């Protein structure tokens, strides 16, 4: 998309946030019915699932969404090839592309954007967007990033050609990194990726050279940048006279707690924007004022809560339709009050993954960290599940659950190799690491959720 076209389309998308509740419901239902018909006509899986649920083609325009069957990740992985609506699009073909192609090779078959997420049994799940869906999603992300700004303010910001740093996992087909990169290209901004595996000394050097005025990233990673600013290692104007100004801080990929929000606002001198997305739909919602809750993009998705479970229907992706797809997040839905400027549904109490960072210290007192998302993507045949426990300030272990009949010696060797590469990249060669096989990895008794990192031995308030 060219710059002028993006600006016009962004203006149109922003207007949808101003629709009345009745107008928004009508727009959402129109998009839903179009999606249901497309799934019936072009997806063998959905037609069979609808018919099994007693739904005929003639009922697609009348039945409430709650009447349609749900879908979980296990079923998606099992029926991927017959769920997608395009000929020649297969899970094995995408998996081969993911394994062989570099991250700079953006599209599969020259027309599909592929995003991966961690899957079961050591195999990642894939979510596929065609160019039209990808472009619409990018507009949703740009709308969220600029939420609360007027069009003149947006135009002024974009005319200054922002310098944007993205701090997260950037070395794979992560949806956030791919979408942020394409969105930045679309608005003509300068960009710098800062991977969470990069040593802190390199962070300091690159940030001071690039002097970003927009920061996007995992809140736990942005917090580390804020600590560097507070310590004077990077020259942000809110902390150092003569430093550069941060215009926008956009948090994504993890929950943003109230204390961390206040800290980022104090250090950077600007109210953080809390963005909500998932591989299944990269543009789900946005929050700027926690008192108002997170605004969910009802013009792009339908989110339902039923029996404590959350279901997503993505209204803009027709290549890989996701209808009543179960997400693992937990939230409470609220309708906006009368007279509020935006009719989008509000999400209260959004609970997602909120892991501790692993901090290490060498014999000379120097600290370095490993981010949870840097160590969550292991794909080894026979590897079923895993969890980390820090045992000392320079040591940790990995609990591993395997599939029945799996070769433990092979899994151990592969995990040691891959973890060794990650530690070397972060200058953590002094850290001791071992693999321990367990019968089963269970969720936390209090929360019911499985955490990636348990019983942190050593934590630090900053680098």
N, C-alpha and C positions, 0 to 999 in steps of 0.2 A: 504494500500500500504506500502511495506517496503521501507526503506531509499534508498537503491540502485536503486530500480525501479522508485521511485519518481525522483531521480537525472537524470536518463536516459530519462524518459518521459519529464521532464522539459527541458532538452537539446533539445529534438526534437521540443517541442512547441516553444521554443525561436527561433529556426531556421526559423519558419514560419513568424516571424516578419521581417526577412531579405529577404523574397521573393520579386520579382519585382511586380509592380502593375498588370501586366498581369497574372503572376503566382498566385497571391493572388486572383484575380477575378475568375480565373479558379477553384481554390480550394473552394472558397465561393460558387460558382454556383453548383459545384458537391455536396456539403453538402446540399444546399438548395433543389435540385431536389430529393435527397434521403429523406429529411424531408417531402416534398410535397407528395411523393408516400406513405410514411408510414402513413401520416394523412389520405389520401384517403382510404387506405386499412383497417386501424385499428380504425378510429374515425368516428362514425356515424354523429357527428355534422359537421365535416369538409367536408365529402363527400356531405352532404345535402347543405351546404353553397356554396361549389364549383359549384355544379350542378345548384343551384339557380342563380348563377352568370354567367351561361352559359358555364362553364368550364368542359370539358370532361377529362377522364383519359389520352387520347392520347395527350392532350395539356399540360400536367404537365411539360414536358421537354422543352417546347418551349416558353410559355408565360412569359413575364417579371413579376417580383414579384408585381409590381404596378397594375397588372390586377386582383389580388386576393382580396377577401373581407377582410375588417378590422374586428378587434375584440376589444371590450372594456371590462372593469371590470364587468359592469352590465351583459353583455351577458355571460361572463365567469362564474359568480356566478349562473346564471339561467340554464346554460347548462353544468355544470361541469361534471356530471356523464356520459354524452354521448360524451364529448370532449376528456376525457382521453382515453388512448388506452389499459389499462389493466383491465381485468375482476375482479370484487370484490373491485375495488377502487371507493369509493363514498365519496361525500362531507360530508354527515352526519356521516359516519364512521370516517372520519378524524377529524371532529369537536368533536366527542365523545372522540377520542384518545387525542386530544389537551386538552380537559377539564379534563380528568381523569389521563393521564400519566404525570409523572414528566419530566422536561426538560432533565434529565439524561437518560431517555429512548429514545434513539436517533432515532430509526426507527419505522415506522408504518408497521405492519405485518412482521417485521423483515427485510424489504428490501427497504422501501421508506423513504427518508428524507423529512420531512414536514417543510416548512417555512410559517409563517403567516404574513400578513400585515393587516392594518386597512381596514375595508370594509364599506359598506353602511348599513343603518338600524341596526346598532349595531352588525353586524356580520362580523368577519374577513374573508378575502379572503385567500385561501391556494394555495401554489405552491409546487409541488411534483417533486422530483428528484429520479430516481432509482440509484443504486450504480454506474453504469457506468457514468451516467451524473454527479453525485456528484463528482466522482473522477476527471473527466475532468475539472469541474468547479474549484476544489481545485487547480489543476495545474495552471489554469488561474490566480487565486488569488496569488499563490506563485510567478508566473512570474511577476505579477504587484508589489508585495512587494519588489522584488529584481531587479526591473527595473533599467537599467543603469549600473548594475554591470557586470563584466566579469565572466565567469565560474570559473576561479581560485579564484576570490574574493568571489564568492558565496560559493564555496567549503570550503574556509578558514573560512568564517563566520559560516557555518553550523557545521564544525568540532569543533568549540569552544562551541557548544551547547548553543545557545542564550537563554537569559532570557527575555521573552516577556510579557508585561503587556497589557491587552486589557481593555480600559476604554469606557464603553458604557452601553446600556441597556442589561443586561445579564440574566434576570430572566424569559425569555420566549423563544419561538421558533423564535427568531430573526435570520434572515439569517446570518448576520455578525458574531454574537457570535458563532453560530453553525459551520460556515465555518472556522472561525479563530481557534476555538478549534481543529477541525479535521486536519486542515493544520499544526498547531503547533505540534500535535501528530505525524504527518507524517514525519516531519523533525527532530524529536527527541529533541525539545527544551523544556525548562522549561517554565511554563506559570502561570500567575496570572490574574484572572478576577477582575476588580474593577468596581462595578456597580455604575451608576450615582446616585442611591438612598443612597449610603453609606455615612455617615457623614464625613466631611472633616478631623476631627481628626484621623479617621480610615485610610483615604487616606495617611496621613503623616506617620503614624506608619507602614503601610504595604509596602509602597514604599521604605522607608528607610531600612526595613528588607530585601525585595526582591532584590533591586538594579537592576532594569531592564535595559537592554541595547538596547532593541527595544520597541518602544511605538506605539500602534495601538489604534485608537479610533475616536470618534466624534471630530472634530476640536474644538468645543466649550468646550468639556471636557478636551482635551489635553491642551488647553489654561489655564485651571485652574491648571493643573499640572505644567505648565511652570511658572505660577505666584507663586506657592508654592516654586519652585526652585529659582526664582528671589528674594523671600523674605528670602531665607535661611532655609526654613522649611524642604526641602528635599535637599540632598547633591549631586547635579549633577555637574560634574567637570567643565562645562563651567561657572558655577556660584559660585562654592566653591572649593578652593584648597583641594585636597585629596578626592574629591567626585568621583562618578562613571561616566563612559563615556556612552553617548547615541550614538549608531551607526546608528540608523534608526528611523525616525518618519514617520508613515503612517497614513494619514488622510482619514477617510471614513464616509459615512452616512449623510454628510451635505456638502454644498459648502464651499470651502476654499478660503476666500478672500485674496487679495494681502497683506493688512496690517497684517493680522493674520499670513500669511505665513512668512513674514519677521520677525515677532516677534518670532515665533517658531524656525526659523533658528538661530536667534541671541541667544536665551536662550539655546537651545540644541546643537548648534554648528554643525548642519547637515542639509542638504537640505531636506525639507519635501517631501514625496511622496504622491500625491493626488490620491486616488483610487476611482473609480466610479463603483458602482454596484447597483442592485435593487433586490427585492425579486423575480421578474420575471426572472432575469438572474443575478446571483451574481457576475459575472465577465464581466464588460462592457468596462472598459478602465482605463487608468492611465496617470498621468501627473507628470513630475518632473521639467520641465522648463516651466513656464507660457508663455514665449515668443513663444514656439513651439506649445502650445495648448495641449489638451488632446488627446492621441492616443486611438482610439476606436478599440476594438479587432474584426477586420473584419473576422478573422479566426474562431470566435466563435459565432458571431451574425451578423445580418444585421440591420442597423438603417437607417430609412428613415425620411425625413421631407417633409410633403405634406400639403399645405394650412395652414402652421403654426403649424401643429400637428406632434408629434413624434411617430413613430411606430417601434416596436421591433419585429424581428423574431429571436428566439433563435435556433441556428443550432445544438445543442447537446442534447437537452432534448426531447426524443421521447415518454416519458410516458405521459407528459402533453404538447403537442405541442402548442406553442404560435407563430402564424403566423400573422404578421401585427397587433400586439397587441398595443393598444394605451397607451403610458406613458404620465404622466403629466409634465415631465421635458420640458424645452425649451432650444434649442441650435441651433447653426449654423454649418453646415458641411463644411469642407474645404479639398480638396485633397492636399497631400504633394507636395512640389515642386520637380523639377528635381534634382536628385543627393542626395536627403535626404536618410539616411540609413534605414529608416523604411517607408513602403508603406501604413501603416494603415491610415484610414481616421482620420482627426483631428476635434475635437469638439471645437468650439470657443463660448465664452459667455454662458457657462453652467449655467443655473439658476435653482436651486432647492429650497427646503425648507431652509430658513435661519432665524430662529426664535430667539427672545431674550430669555435669561435665566431669570427666576424669582429669584431675590435675595431678601432675607429677613434679618431683623436685630432685635435682641431681645432687652430688656431693658438695657442690659449691653454692648451693642455695638458689640456683636458677630454676624457674618454674616454666612449665609448658603444659599444654592441654590436649586432650583428644575429645572431639565432639561426638555425641552419640550417633549422629547420622553418618559419621565417617566409618562407623564400625557396625552398621546394621544391614549392609547389603551383601553378605557372604552367600555365594551360590556354589554349593558343593554337593555332588550326588550323594544322597543318603543322609544329608544334614536336615534335620526336621525343625529344630528350634535351638536357641542359645540365649545365654544371659551372662553378664559380666559382674564380677565382684572385685573391688580393689582391696588388696591385702596389705599394702604398705605404700609409702610415698613414692616408691620406685618399682612397684610390682602389682600385678593383677592376674586374675585367672578367669577362664571362660568355662561356664557350665554348658555342656553340649548334650542334646537329646537327639538320638538318631532314629531313622526309620528301621523297621524290622529287617534283619539280615544285612544291614549296612556294614561296610568294612571300616572299623574304627581306626586302623592304622593309616589307611588312605586319607580319611577325614582329618585325623590329627596332623598328618604331614602337610596337607593343603592349607589348613588353618594357620599352622605355624609359619608357612611360607608367606601367605597373604598378610598376616598380621606383622611379620617382620618387615615387609615392604612399607606398610603404613607407618610403623614406628620409625623406620629409617627416613622416610620423607619428612617427618616432623622433628627430626633430630632427637629422637627418643631411643636411640640405640642402647642406652644404659638401663632401660626398663625391662624387668623380668616378667615373663608371661608363660603361663602353662594352660593346657587343656585338660579338663576333667569331665568324664562322661557320667551322666546321671540317667536314671530311668525315666524321669518325667520332670518338666519345668512347669510349675504351677503358678497361677495368678496370685497376686497379693490377697490375703484373706480379708483385709479391710476394704480395699477398693474394688476387688474383683478383676483388676487389670494386671496383665503381665508387664513388668517394667524391664527395660533393657539393662539397666544398671542398678545393682542392689548393694546396700551396706558399704557406701563409700567410706574408705578408711581415712582418706586425707582430702580436705577441701581447702580452697584458698579463695579469698575475697576478690582476687584479681591477679593479673600476670605480674 
